[in-house]
């Protein structure tokens, strides 16, 4: 199920660009917690905690318990991170506060089983992944780490759809249709075409006329001078 991660934070009193710059100057990353029909909570994070989550991957599908010093703990999703255009350092983080009983919209990665024994892949086919993640509505306590699709019987030309997911864990896909997740594509055959030789051209020897042609100008005799 979904992983819950605890992050320590400090409270911020002021909003605005100037206050955010002051927070960054102090070595922290400004952030905000919003949603659930409550006032936004301004916080500041240790940049090392933010980078740690980015390096782990899948942060958009994790639950975060943000513990504010001197305050309470907020149950959230990390929704957006803004980066510096040159240094790629995090500049701001947005958290969405979760209300009791609220279903959340998350992206869940897709994992493929039995690739080694897949008939289509063994026959030379190629796994063409259309969606590496599937966006779903889910209970915060029942978000899977990944959706699994079994390739044990997939042949060349087969399409693996949302209905092929082994267990959806009670989630509902955002797209209201049985969409394609991956296909087994036929191998690409490249035909080698032999180069066409250029036609040979005959060159007349110097001082001799080509067959059927006039003698070269250089070989023509100059007219005799009149006495």
matplotlib code that plots the C-alpha trace (Angstrom):
import matplotlib.pyplot as plt

x = [0.0, 0.9, 4.0, 3.6, 6.6, 7.1, 8.7, 9.7, 8.8, 9.0, 6.1, 6.3, 4.4, 4.4, 3.5, 4.8, 7.9, 10.0, 9.2, 10.0, 13.3, 14.2, 13.3, 15.6, 18.4, 18.1, 18.8, 15.2, 12.7, 9.3, 6.2, 2.5, -0.2, -3.7, -7.1, -9.8, -11.6, -9.1, -6.7, -3.4, -0.5, 2.9, 5.9, 9.6, 11.5, 15.0, 16.1, 17.8, 14.5, 13.0, 15.9, 15.8, 12.1, 12.9, 15.8, 13.6, 11.0, 7.3, 6.8, 3.4, 2.0, 3.3, 1.4, 3.3, 2.8, 4.1, 5.0, 5.1, 7.3, 5.1, 2.0, 0.2, 0.7, -0.9, -1.7, -0.9, 0.2, 3.1, 1.5, 4.1, 7.8, 9.2, 12.9, 15.5, 16.0, 19.8, 20.8, 17.7, 17.4, 13.9, 12.3, 8.9, 6.8, 3.0, 1.2, -2.5, -4.2, -6.4, -9.8, -11.3, -12.9, -11.5, -10.5, -7.3, -6.1, -2.7, -0.5, 0.5, 3.4, 2.8, 4.9, 5.0, 5.3, 6.8, 8.6, 11.2, 8.5, 6.2, 5.5, 5.4, 8.7, 10.4, 9.2, 11.1, 8.3, 8.9, 7.0, 5.7, 4.6, 2.0, 1.4, 4.1, 1.8, -2.0, -3.9, -6.6, -8.9, -8.1, -8.6, -5.4, -5.0, -5.3, -3.0, -0.9, 2.8, 2.2, -0.3, 0.7, 0.0, 0.9, 2.6, 2.6, 0.2, 0.7, 1.6, 2.7, -0.1, -1.8, -2.9, -2.8, -5.5, -6.7, -8.8, -5.6, -4.5, -4.4, -5.7, -6.9, -7.1, -10.5, -9.2, -11.0, -9.2, -9.6, -10.1, -13.6, -12.8, -10.7, -7.6, -4.4, -1.5, 1.0, 1.2, 3.4, 4.6, 6.0, 9.8, 10.9, 12.6, 15.0, 15.7, 19.2, 19.2, 22.4, 23.9, 23.4, 26.7, 27.1, 27.2, 30.8, 31.6, 34.1, 36.8, 38.4, 42.2, 43.9, 44.7, 42.1, 38.5, 35.8, 34.1, 31.8, 32.9, 35.1, 38.8, 39.8, 40.4, 43.9, 44.7, 43.4, 46.1, 46.4, 45.7, 48.7, 49.9, 49.5, 52.6]
y = [0.0, 3.7, 4.7, 7.3, 9.5, 12.0, 15.4, 17.9, 21.5, 25.0, 27.5, 30.7, 33.8, 35.8, 35.1, 36.8, 36.8, 38.8, 36.4, 33.4, 34.9, 35.5, 31.8, 30.6, 33.0, 31.3, 27.9, 26.6, 25.9, 27.8, 25.6, 25.7, 23.3, 23.9, 22.3, 20.6, 23.9, 25.2, 28.2, 27.6, 26.8, 28.4, 26.2, 25.9, 22.7, 21.4, 21.2, 17.9, 16.3, 17.6, 16.3, 12.9, 12.5, 13.5, 11.0, 8.2, 8.8, 8.2, 11.2, 12.1, 8.8, 9.0, 10.2, 12.8, 13.6, 17.1, 17.7, 21.5, 22.5, 24.0, 22.9, 19.7, 17.1, 17.5, 14.5, 15.6, 14.8, 16.6, 18.1, 20.4, 21.5, 24.6, 24.5, 27.2, 27.3, 27.2, 25.3, 23.0, 23.6, 23.4, 26.9, 26.1, 23.0, 22.7, 20.1, 19.2, 18.6, 15.5, 15.5, 12.5, 10.1, 12.1, 10.1, 11.4, 11.7, 10.0, 8.5, 4.8, 3.2, 0.1, -3.1, -5.9, -9.5, -12.5, -10.6, -13.4, -15.9, -13.7, -15.5, -12.3, -11.0, -14.4, -14.4, -11.1, -8.7, -5.4, -4.2, -0.8, 1.0, 3.6, 4.5, 4.0, 5.5, 5.3, 8.2, 7.0, 8.1, 6.2, 6.0, 7.5, 4.3, 2.0, 3.4, 0.6, 1.0, -0.3, -1.9, -5.2, -6.6, -10.2, -10.8, -14.6, -15.2, -12.0, -12.5, -10.2, -7.7, -8.0, -4.8, -4.8, -2.6, -1.2, -4.3, -6.4, -5.0, -7.9, -5.9, -2.3, -2.1, -0.4, 2.5, 4.1, 5.2, 8.9, 7.9, 6.5, 3.7, 0.6, 2.4, 0.8, 0.5, -1.3, -3.4, -6.2, -4.7, -6.8, -6.5, -3.9, -5.5, -3.3, -4.4, -3.8, -2.4, -3.1, 0.2, 0.7, 1.1, 4.2, 3.7, 3.7, 6.6, 6.3, 9.0, 9.5, 9.4, 12.7, 13.8, 11.3, 11.9, 10.0, 7.3, 9.1, 12.5, 15.4, 15.6, 17.7, 21.3, 21.1, 18.4, 20.4, 21.8, 25.5, 27.0, 27.7, 31.3, 33.0, 34.2]
z = [0.0, -0.1, 1.9, 4.6, 5.2, 8.0, 7.3, 9.9, 9.1, 10.7, 10.7, 8.6, 9.6, 6.4, 2.8, -0.3, -2.5, 0.0, 2.8, 0.6, -0.4, 3.3, 4.0, 1.2, 2.4, 5.8, 4.1, 4.1, 1.3, 1.6, 1.4, 1.9, 3.0, 1.5, 1.0, 3.1, 3.3, 5.8, 5.8, 4.2, 6.5, 5.7, 6.5, 5.7, 5.0, 5.1, 1.4, 2.1, 3.0, -0.2, -2.4, -0.6, -1.7, -5.2, -5.5, -4.2, -6.9, -6.7, -4.4, -6.0, -4.8, -1.2, 1.8, 3.9, 7.6, 7.9, 11.5, 12.2, 15.2, 17.9, 16.0, 14.9, 12.2, 8.8, 6.5, 3.0, -0.6, -2.2, -5.2, -6.8, -6.6, -8.2, -9.1, -9.8, -13.6, -13.4, -10.2, -10.1, -6.4, -4.9, -4.5, -3.3, -2.4, -2.4, -0.2, -0.4, 2.9, 3.1, 4.7, 6.4, 3.9, 0.9, -2.2, -3.7, -7.3, -7.7, -10.4, -9.8, -11.7, -13.8, -13.4, -15.9, -14.9, -16.7, -19.4, -19.7, -20.6, -22.6, -26.0, -28.0, -26.6, -27.1, -30.7, -31.3, -30.4, -28.5, -25.4, -26.3, -23.0, -23.7, -20.0, -17.4, -14.8, -14.4, -12.9, -10.5, -7.7, -4.5, -0.8, 0.8, 2.9, -0.1, -2.8, -4.3, -4.9, -8.4, -10.7, -12.1, -15.6, -16.5, -19.9, -19.5, -22.4, -24.4, -28.1, -30.9, -31.7, -28.4, -26.5, -22.6, -21.3, -17.9, -17.6, -17.7, -14.3, -11.8, -8.9, -8.9, -5.1, -5.2, -7.2, -10.1, -13.3, -14.2, -17.8, -18.2, -20.7, -21.1, -22.3, -23.6, -21.2, -23.4, -26.6, -28.0, -31.2, -34.1, -34.7, -37.2, -40.2, -42.1, -45.7, -47.0, -50.5, -52.5, -53.9, -57.6, -59.5, -61.5, -65.3, -66.7, -69.0, -71.9, -72.1, -75.5, -75.5, -75.8, -79.4, -80.8, -81.7, -80.0, -82.1, -84.5, -83.3, -84.6, -83.9, -80.9, -81.6, -80.3, -82.9, -85.9, -88.3, -88.4, -91.9, -94.1, -94.3, -97.7, -99.3]

ax = plt.figure().add_subplot(projection="3d")
ax.plot(x, y, z, "-o")
ax.set_aspect("equal")
plt.show()
